[in-house]
Amino acid sequence: MSQHEVTGSCLCGSVRYVLTGNLGIFQYCHCSRCRKFTGGAFAANLLVAPEDFRWLEGEHLVGRYALPEAKHFGTAFCRSCGSSMPWLAQTGKAMVVPAGSLDEDPGIRPIQNIYCGSRALWYVEPSELPRYDALPPRRR
C-alpha cells in the first residue's frame, strides 16, 4: 500500500484530482455494468478513503450516473470530454477511482479480479495474445 501523492485528470485536462495517504485496493471488476460503462472487458479501479481524495479543479464539470437498484455501482465522467472520473460509492466509505484517469504510476498493482462469474464470454487473457510496442505490422 502506497503513501505518496498521485494525481489524476480527464482527457481534456479540465478536471484534476489528487490522492494522498493510503491508496487502498486496486482491482479489476468484470461485471456487466462496468463493461457497459468502460466499453472494455473490465474496469480497473482503485478504492480509496474519501479523506484521501481531493478535487484540484473542475469538480463542477463532473457528471454522475447511478442506477437506483445498484448498491455498489455508479459512474462519473467529465462533461467536457467524457473521461471516466472518480465517484463516491453509495455507502460513502470509498472513492472509486478509475485507474486509467491517473497521471502517473500509483506504485501499487491490482490484487484481485471481481465478478468473474459475469465476465465477458469473448474475454481472452492478455498474456495469451501477441504483443506489439505500437501498431502491428500490416497483414497482406
Contacts in CASP RR format, 6 or more apart in sequence:
PFRMAT RR
TARGET T0000
AUTHOR 0000-0000-0000
METHOD contacts of the structure
MODEL  1
MSQHEVTGSCLCGSVRYVLTGNLGIFQYCHCSRCRKFTGGAFAANLLVAP
EDFRWLEGEHLVGRYALPEAKHFGTAFCRSCGSSMPWLAQTGKAMVVPAG
SLDEDPGIRPIQNIYCGSRALWYVEPSELPRYDALPPRRR
1 22 0 8 1.000
1 23 0 8 1.000
1 24 0 8 1.000
1 108 0 8 1.000
2 21 0 8 1.000
2 22 0 8 1.000
2 23 0 8 1.000
2 106 0 8 1.000
2 107 0 8 1.000
2 108 0 8 1.000
3 21 0 8 1.000
3 22 0 8 1.000
3 23 0 8 1.000
4 21 0 8 1.000
4 107 0 8 1.000
5 18 0 8 1.000
5 19 0 8 1.000
5 20 0 8 1.000
5 21 0 8 1.000
6 18 0 8 1.000
6 19 0 8 1.000
6 23 0 8 1.000
6 102 0 8 1.000
6 103 0 8 1.000
6 104 0 8 1.000
6 106 0 8 1.000
6 107 0 8 1.000
7 16 0 8 1.000
7 17 0 8 1.000
7 18 0 8 1.000
7 19 0 8 1.000
7 56 0 8 1.000
7 102 0 8 1.000
7 103 0 8 1.000
7 104 0 8 1.000
8 16 0 8 1.000
8 17 0 8 1.000
8 18 0 8 1.000
8 19 0 8 1.000
8 101 0 8 1.000
8 102 0 8 1.000
8 103 0 8 1.000
8 104 0 8 1.000
9 15 0 8 1.000
9 16 0 8 1.000
9 17 0 8 1.000
9 101 0 8 1.000
9 103 0 8 1.000
10 16 0 8 1.000
10 61 0 8 1.000
10 78 0 8 1.000
10 80 0 8 1.000
10 81 0 8 1.000
10 82 0 8 1.000
10 83 0 8 1.000
10 85 0 8 1.000
10 101 0 8 1.000
11 78 0 8 1.000
11 81 0 8 1.000
11 82 0 8 1.000
11 83 0 8 1.000
12 78 0 8 1.000
12 80 0 8 1.000
12 81 0 8 1.000
12 83 0 8 1.000
13 78 0 8 1.000
13 81 0 8 1.000
14 57 0 8 1.000
14 58 0 8 1.000
14 61 0 8 1.000
14 78 0 8 1.000
14 80 0 8 1.000
14 81 0 8 1.000
15 55 0 8 1.000
15 57 0 8 1.000
15 58 0 8 1.000
15 59 0 8 1.000
15 61 0 8 1.000
15 62 0 8 1.000
15 78 0 8 1.000
15 80 0 8 1.000
15 83 0 8 1.000
15 85 0 8 1.000
16 55 0 8 1.000
16 56 0 8 1.000
16 57 0 8 1.000
16 58 0 8 1.000
17 53 0 8 1.000
17 54 0 8 1.000
17 55 0 8 1.000
17 56 0 8 1.000
17 85 0 8 1.000
17 86 0 8 1.000
18 53 0 8 1.000
18 54 0 8 1.000
18 56 0 8 1.000
19 46 0 8 1.000
19 48 0 8 1.000
19 52 0 8 1.000
19 53 0 8 1.000
19 97 0 8 1.000
19 106 0 8 1.000
20 52 0 8 1.000
20 54 0 8 1.000
21 52 0 8 1.000
22 48 0 8 1.000
22 49 0 8 1.000
22 52 0 8 1.000
23 46 0 8 1.000
23 48 0 8 1.000
23 52 0 8 1.000
23 106 0 8 1.000
23 107 0 8 1.000
23 108 0 8 1.000
24 46 0 8 1.000
24 47 0 8 1.000
24 48 0 8 1.000
24 49 0 8 1.000
24 108 0 8 1.000
25 46 0 8 1.000
25 47 0 8 1.000
25 111 0 8 1.000
25 112 0 8 1.000
26 44 0 8 1.000
26 45 0 8 1.000
26 46 0 8 1.000
26 47 0 8 1.000
26 99 0 8 1.000
26 106 0 8 1.000
26 108 0 8 1.000
26 109 0 8 1.000
26 110 0 8 1.000
26 111 0 8 1.000
27 44 0 8 1.000
27 45 0 8 1.000
27 47 0 8 1.000
27 110 0 8 1.000
27 111 0 8 1.000
27 112 0 8 1.000
27 113 0 8 1.000
27 114 0 8 1.000
28 42 0 8 1.000
28 43 0 8 1.000
28 44 0 8 1.000
28 45 0 8 1.000
28 110 0 8 1.000
28 112 0 8 1.000
28 113 0 8 1.000
28 114 0 8 1.000
29 42 0 8 1.000
29 43 0 8 1.000
29 45 0 8 1.000
29 113 0 8 1.000
29 114 0 8 1.000
29 115 0 8 1.000
30 41 0 8 1.000
30 42 0 8 1.000
30 113 0 8 1.000
30 114 0 8 1.000
30 115 0 8 1.000
30 116 0 8 1.000
30 117 0 8 1.000
30 118 0 8 1.000
30 119 0 8 1.000
30 120 0 8 1.000
30 123 0 8 1.000
31 73 0 8 1.000
31 114 0 8 1.000
31 115 0 8 1.000
31 118 0 8 1.000
32 118 0 8 1.000
33 67 0 8 1.000
33 70 0 8 1.000
33 73 0 8 1.000
33 74 0 8 1.000
34 42 0 8 1.000
34 43 0 8 1.000
34 73 0 8 1.000
34 115 0 8 1.000
35 41 0 8 1.000
35 42 0 8 1.000
35 43 0 8 1.000
35 120 0 8 1.000
37 43 0 8 1.000
37 74 0 8 1.000
37 75 0 8 1.000
37 84 0 8 1.000
38 84 0 8 1.000
38 98 0 8 1.000
40 120 0 8 1.000
41 119 0 8 1.000
41 120 0 8 1.000
41 122 0 8 1.000
41 123 0 8 1.000
42 113 0 8 1.000
42 119 0 8 1.000
42 123 0 8 1.000
43 98 0 8 1.000
44 98 0 8 1.000
44 99 0 8 1.000
44 100 0 8 1.000
44 110 0 8 1.000
45 96 0 8 1.000
45 97 0 8 1.000
45 98 0 8 1.000
45 99 0 8 1.000
46 96 0 8 1.000
46 97 0 8 1.000
46 99 0 8 1.000
46 102 0 8 1.000
46 106 0 8 1.000
46 108 0 8 1.000
47 89 0 8 1.000
47 94 0 8 1.000
47 95 0 8 1.000
47 96 0 8 1.000
47 97 0 8 1.000
48 94 0 8 1.000
48 95 0 8 1.000
48 97 0 8 1.000
49 93 0 8 1.000
49 94 0 8 1.000
49 95 0 8 1.000
50 88 0 8 1.000
50 92 0 8 1.000
50 93 0 8 1.000
50 94 0 8 1.000
50 95 0 8 1.000
52 95 0 8 1.000
53 86 0 8 1.000
53 95 0 8 1.000
53 97 0 8 1.000
55 62 0 8 1.000
61 78 0 8 1.000
61 79 0 8 1.000
61 80 0 8 1.000
62 76 0 8 1.000
62 77 0 8 1.000
62 78 0 8 1.000
62 79 0 8 1.000
62 85 0 8 1.000
63 76 0 8 1.000
63 77 0 8 1.000
63 78 0 8 1.000
63 79 0 8 1.000
63 85 0 8 1.000
64 74 0 8 1.000
64 75 0 8 1.000
64 76 0 8 1.000
64 87 0 8 1.000
65 74 0 8 1.000
65 75 0 8 1.000
65 76 0 8 1.000
65 77 0 8 1.000
66 73 0 8 1.000
66 74 0 8 1.000
66 75 0 8 1.000
66 90 0 8 1.000
67 73 0 8 1.000
67 74 0 8 1.000
70 90 0 8 1.000
71 90 0 8 1.000
72 89 0 8 1.000
72 90 0 8 1.000
72 91 0 8 1.000
74 87 0 8 1.000
74 89 0 8 1.000
74 90 0 8 1.000
74 96 0 8 1.000
75 84 0 8 1.000
75 87 0 8 1.000
76 84 0 8 1.000
76 85 0 8 1.000
76 86 0 8 1.000
76 87 0 8 1.000
77 83 0 8 1.000
77 84 0 8 1.000
77 85 0 8 1.000
78 85 0 8 1.000
83 101 0 8 1.000
84 98 0 8 1.000
84 100 0 8 1.000
84 101 0 8 1.000
85 98 0 8 1.000
85 101 0 8 1.000
86 95 0 8 1.000
86 96 0 8 1.000
86 97 0 8 1.000
86 98 0 8 1.000
86 101 0 8 1.000
87 95 0 8 1.000
87 96 0 8 1.000
88 94 0 8 1.000
88 95 0 8 1.000
88 96 0 8 1.000
89 95 0 8 1.000
89 96 0 8 1.000
99 106 0 8 1.000
130 136 0 8 1.000
END
